[in-house]
Amino acid sequence: MAESVSTIGYGDKLEWSTDGGTTWTEVAELKTCDVPAHTVEKAERTHMSSPGRTKEYTPGLRDPQDVSFAFNFNSTDYAALYALETAGTVADWRHTLATEDGTATGAIYEYAGFVELAGGAREVEGVAEVTATIKRTGVATFTAAARCWARFPWARVKIARCSSSRLRQWFGSSGRMMPASRRFWRTCNRRRTAFRWRASSASLPSF
């Protein structure tokens, strides 16, 4: 059985936008956040000749469920979310999950909804936590996490005969790209002649 690639929620990010996704505002000090879910209605279509005297159903419409999140109280976020609630603004929301093992980007949920704030208890010694609910409307989109090598299909190259030992360290024997920084790719671009390509038309991107 393959080893798990799942990771904890540390690194998740929740943002909202009121200009169609041009600019995003992050919820600071996020503590918890649900992933969007739906319920699916079922419409009955039983008739007088239904087999086995058993009711029949067909899938109905999906009903988007609310998303709850919590964050450590801070005046900036609370004021901004309170303004959204007061105005009844339907905002765009983006929840980026922390990267899984072996991925370069985290999975992303995107959806629309209006926010409802709830209270947060204040204690003599303790950080106040505010809870809020996003009342979703419409469909949610999900973008899966991208593997480190998936964004660069040209990285599936034969490394066994590569003339640079350093380049062999950067890639696995399968030719799949390892996690790397921009500096790595600039270096890789400069040394592109060291690769023995499977296809003569393959080329490295410039940064």
N, C-alpha and C positions, 0 to 999 in steps of 0.2 A: 504494500500500500504506500502511495506517495506521501511524503512529509507535508504537513500543513504549511501554507504560506500566509495564513491569516495573521493579523497584527492587532494590537490594542487600539483604542480610540485616540490615544495621544497623537496630536498632530492634525486632527480633524479641524475643518474650518467652515463656518457658516457666514454667508454674506447675503446682502440684499441690494437691489438696484431699483431705482424709480425712473430711470431714463432709458429703459429698454436694453440694459446690459452694457451700456457704454462705460459707466463707472460703477464700482461696487464698494459697499461699506461692510467691513467685517465686524461681527459681534465679538468684542474683546472678552477674554477670559471665559470662553465657552466651557461649560461643565458637562452638559449632556445634550444630545440632540437625536430625535427619532429619525429613522429613514422613512420616506413616504410609503404608504400602503393604500390599498383599495379594498373595498368590498364589492362583490359582484352579485347583482340581483339575479333572481331566477324567475322567469315568467312561465306560468303553467300553460301547458298546451294539451292537457288530457282531453280525450274524446271518448265517445261511447264504445269504441272498439280498441281502446288502448290495451296492449298485450298484458296478460296476467293480472287484470284488474288492478293495475298499478299506475299511479299518476306519472305523467311525463312533464319534463321541464326543458326549457331552452335558456341559454345564458342571456341575461338582461344587460343593462348598462352598468359600467363601473362607477362606483361612488368614491371619490377621493377622500381619504381620512385625514384628520388633522395631524399636524406635526408639533410636538411639544419640545421645547428646549429650555435650558437653564444657564444662567451666567452669573458670575460674581458681580454684585452691584457696582456700577460706576456711573457717574452723572451723565457723561457724554452719551453712552449707549442708551441709558434709560430715557433721556430726553428725546433722542432721535426716534426710538421705538414708540414712545408716548405720542409723538407728533404724527407718526404713521397711523396709530390707532385712532387718534382724535379726528384725523382727516378722512378716515376710512379708505386709505390708499391701498390699492391692490398692487403689491410689489412683486418683482421677480426675486426668487430665492435660489441660492446655489450652495449646496452642501458638498464640500470636497473631502473625501475620506483620506485618511493617512495611507501612505503607500504600503502595499503588501511586499513581502519578500520577493525580490527579483523583478520589481516593477519600477518604472521611471516616473510615472504619474499616478495619482490616486484616482479612484473611481469618483464620478460626479453625478449627483442628483440635481436636477433643475426643475422648478415648478413655480406657480404663481399662487399668491394668497394674501390675505389681510391678517394683521396681527392683533392679538388680544393679550394684554399684560395682566399678570396676577401679582399679588402681593408677595413680599419676602420678609420673613421675621428678622428683627434686629435683636442681637444678643449682647450681653455685657462684654463677653469675650468670644468673639466669633465673627466670621465674614458673612455678611448678608448675601443671600442667594435669591435672585429673581427668576421666576418661571414665567414662560410666555407660550402662547399657542398660535400657530399659523393655521388659519382657516383656509384650507386649500381650495382652489377652483381650477377646473380643467385638468389636462393631462400632465403627467410628470415624465421627464426624459431621463434616461440613465446612460451614462457613458462609462464603459468598463475601463479599468486600469490598463495602461499600456506597458507591455514588457520592455525591458531596457533595449532589446535588439529590435523590437517590432517597429519602432519609429524610423529605423534606418535599415531597410531591407537589403541595401547594398552591402551590409556588414556580414552577410552570410557568404564568406569567402574561404578559400582554401588557405589555411595558415601554416600547414605542415612544412611547406617549402619557402615560407617567408624568410627573407634574408636578414631581418632584424630580430634578435632575441627579445628585445624589449616589446616589439609588436606581438610576439607570440605570448608574452605575459598578459597583454591587454585583452586578448581574445582567448576563449576556451578552444579546446580541440575540435568542437563541433562548428566553430565559426560564428557562434552567437556572441553578440557584443556584451561586454561587461559594463556595469555602471561607471560613468566617467564624467569628468568636468569639461567645461568649454575649453580649458587649456589643453586637455587631452586631445580634443578633436582638432584644434588648431595644429597641434603637433602631428596628428594623424594625417591631416590634409597635406602638410609639408612632405610627409614621407609616403605619399600615395604610390609612388613608383616602386616601393618595396613589395607591394602586394602582387600576387599572381592571380589575376581575376579569372573567374569562370566565364565571364562575358566580357569581350573586349570593349564594349560600350559603357561598362560600369565606371562611375567616377565618384569621387568624394565631394560632399558639399562644402562650400566656403562659408565661413562665419565672419 
